[in-house]
Amino acid sequence: MGYPLLEIHHQPIYQNAVAIRRYCAAQGVSVCAVIKGFHAHPSIVRTQVAAGFSMLGSASLPHLAAVKAEGYAVETLALRIPMLSELPELVRVADISLNSEWVTLQALDREAARQEKVHHVILMRDLGDLREGVFDSAAFRALAEKVENTMPHLHLRGIGVNLTCYGSVIPTRENLSVLVADARAIEERIGRRLEIVSGGSTSSLPLLQRGELPEGINHLRVGEGLIVPCDLLDYWQCRIPGLSNHTLILKGEVVEAARKPTMPVGEKGRDALGNVKQYRDLGWRKRVLLAMGVFDFGDCDKLIPCDPSIQILGASSDHLILDVENCSCDYQVGDVLAFEMHYKAMLFATANPLVDKRDMD
Ligand SMILES: *Cc1c(COP(=O)(O)O)cnc(C)c1O
């Protein structure tokens, strides 16, 4: 077993899953567990299924195919607006998909007919974040009605919205109420209830916790908060009881420990990744070099040292540089240092086959 090593701590992963699932259920909100952020790692998926989720979602169809191959008794949700080129596979592996384009819905109806299935769709509304979804309310309501009335192999399961991802728009009582109004208007037109009104992702949890999620929102799609809830806890003061960030621990080995100046010596251009950087001269300090890099965690500022007196100085593709001057422990070559992660580091560490993975209790 080598380094870098990703430890997968299943007990906190399970506890986070149960905590969020129950917390939302108590407010009438069911949760789709989003598995794309950890690359649908099989043991993590198994733990989340054991924690009671009945719907799993991902933007990548291979993730959903793997869930189906395991035979879990869950529904699969395709999260990214589908490519026309992937519709045959989508209908095979996804029970439900998020959609926004009329041309794609028509092709999807034809493909579902070809496979003799009824495929479920959730239509996406754009409420200002400007990623996916229909921006105009009248056009959105008309689209829903057309799906309901003209597409025998599609079932209009509900409607949804995505916020925060591109435009950084925060979910609020106001913007989510617009989605609920759309739902009620569509129900009026089609003469039945919509089963799902999906009010966003992890970033909607603070609203739910404050008790401000509009009535009528009955579904969320949560990925980040289930595995790395540190942003929820630290940036958004969303303290759902029982959440822990000690779920995925990335470990790297020290290959050099030395005292060096803090100001690089010589004429400066750009760093390994093409960035122009500022450096502060703090004199000579003790630093260590770790044998892991951008390949393994994306950005070094998305790592959280488990020893809080470690300061991250920088990283290149395969090295991480740390200031350890203030540490009580005298780190040496061969020592192993541990880090919790933010979302982006999780994306990289879980997807990189060169990072060893080890299942822990
Ligand atoms: C990735 C994704 C989610 C989950 O987002 P988190 O921030 O990880 O909770 C939800 N909905 C859609 C459409 C997504 O693409």
The ligand as an ORCA input file, in Angstrom:
! r2SCAN-3c Opt
* xyz 0 1
  C     -23.847     17.960     -9.005
  C     -25.281     18.306     -8.988
  C     -25.989     18.289     -7.771
  C     -25.333     18.042     -6.433
  O     -24.641     19.203     -6.007
  P     -23.922     19.253     -4.588
  O     -23.426     20.640     -4.489
  O     -22.808     18.250     -4.639
  O     -24.927     18.929     -3.552
  C     -27.342     18.560     -7.828
  N     -27.972     18.839     -8.992
  C     -27.315     18.872    -10.173
  C     -28.057     19.197    -11.418
  C     -25.958     18.604    -10.213
  O     -25.306     18.650    -11.378
*
